[in-house]
Amino acid sequence: LLLLEGLFPHWLASNGSDSSAMELLANLDAARHGPDVLGLQGGSGGLRRFGSAGSGLRSVALQTMGMQYEQRIAERRASFEQQATTASNAERVIRVVDSQTMDRGSLEVPLPSETAEAIRSGGFDQLEMELWLDCPGHLDKNCGPWDFEMNLYLCSENVTSHPRWCRDSKANLGRWITAYGREGRWLSNNSAALPLLAAAGDSDILHFQAVGWQNYNVTLFFLLRRSAPDGEDARGPVLARLPLWEGGKFDEKYNERHPPMNFSVPAGAKRAILSTMLTGHGWGAEEANCAEFCNHTHHFSVNGNEEIVRAFPVAGTETGCEDQVSEGVVPNQYGSWPAGRAGWCPGKHVDWWEADVTPWLLDGSSQLNSISYRALFQGRSYEPEPASDPQSNGFAAEIHLTSALTFYGAAEGGEEATYTKQEEAGGEVGAVKGQRQPPVLLL
């Protein structure tokens, strides 16, 4: 009874009447099995199987760290839900997807109309996403066996390539990598994608798309927060968002295919943030084992100033991903999950990487600015060499990149802005005109 009280306190307190409480599932069969380990997570966390426990006590330690990470996720959402009831209304939780089935690697869900309205009317400038990927029966054998990339897109009619099943880089809200044969729960900061959601229309669709025919039960929460105007993370109202480069084949001509871009600064802009979501893929086909297991570097510069560099020093290391269990990597997976990758790990969310480039902008909306980007390997353009011992299922190096430059106004209260979408015209983007100009997505 004490064990059940620790696992399911809310259900016991309601004498079994709380239908929203977590279920306890037992799967029994007559077959004899070897030793297995289950974790007990309190606060309605339920039971946790240890997965591949081949590392003995190390596996126990890793699973404990993973359970602690999930506990912090639950506590984070509970804190948001509690704050949502206060007079400040500075935080809000929206359950966007409620245990819906992803079939053959795809799931389309209408974006709740109140989500975009809540962002606009509430002045929220911070977004976190809590994602659950559960497997049928919560059994490892029913989980997808491979570490596949999964992206979340916001599809809009007449804006994206398809109104429901788009896969446009400019519409990417977030990225995750599925675990080798295990479930996963993650909390990620997706504030960089908030302008897309704020501009959403009534018929927009959230499209989960996973490489490979993965089947999961998907649950997604949006955790919204409004920063204090004088807070370090305060962003202010969005004035414009300019999509930049996508990725592609990583070879000697990669940099030629990613030329500099020109732009003008919208009137009233107080801050400009470069946001990138960048992962390297490809292995076993080239001698350097790029771009999954090699440390390629990505260099951005505004108006010829010093470069901002994104690097992946853990790529190719033996335990680069295992060392990130406390940050969200699902522990005790199957396959080669412990090894470090370039910008991602099996069973983990992919972090947006951001840099404040405001100091390098030219004053005045009439002046033309420029931003450049190049990718290097060992200090020079990457020139792939065929692997001396190629793997039959390996493939050539690729960079998967979503990038944007977002302009923000003063982080203060004031007249509510309207959010619209606008097609980008040509290679140069002009300033948005007018006083307290509306946020514009230059798609």
Secondary structure, 3 states (H helix, E strand, C coil): CHHHHHHCHHHHHCCCCCCCCCCCCCCCCCCCCCCCCEEEECCCCEEEECCCCCCCHHHHHHHHHHHHHHHHHHHHHHHHHHHCCCCCCCEEEEEEEEEEEEECCEEEEECCHHHHHHHHHHCCCEEEEEEEEECHHHCHHHCCCCCCEEEEEEECCCCCCCCCCCCCHHHEEEEEECCCCCCEEEEEECHHHHHHHHCCCCCCEEEEEECCCCCEEEEEEEEEECCCCCCCCCCCCEEEEEEEEEEEECCCCCCCCCCCEEEECCCCCCEEEEEEEEEEEEECCECCCCCCCCCEEEEEEECCCCCEEECCCCCCCCCCCHHHHHHCCCCCCCCCCCCCCCCCCCCEECCCEEEECHHHCCCCCCCEEEEEEEEEECCECCCCCECCCCCCCCEEEEEEEEEEEEEECCCCCCCCCCCEEECCCCCEECCCCCCCCCCEEEC
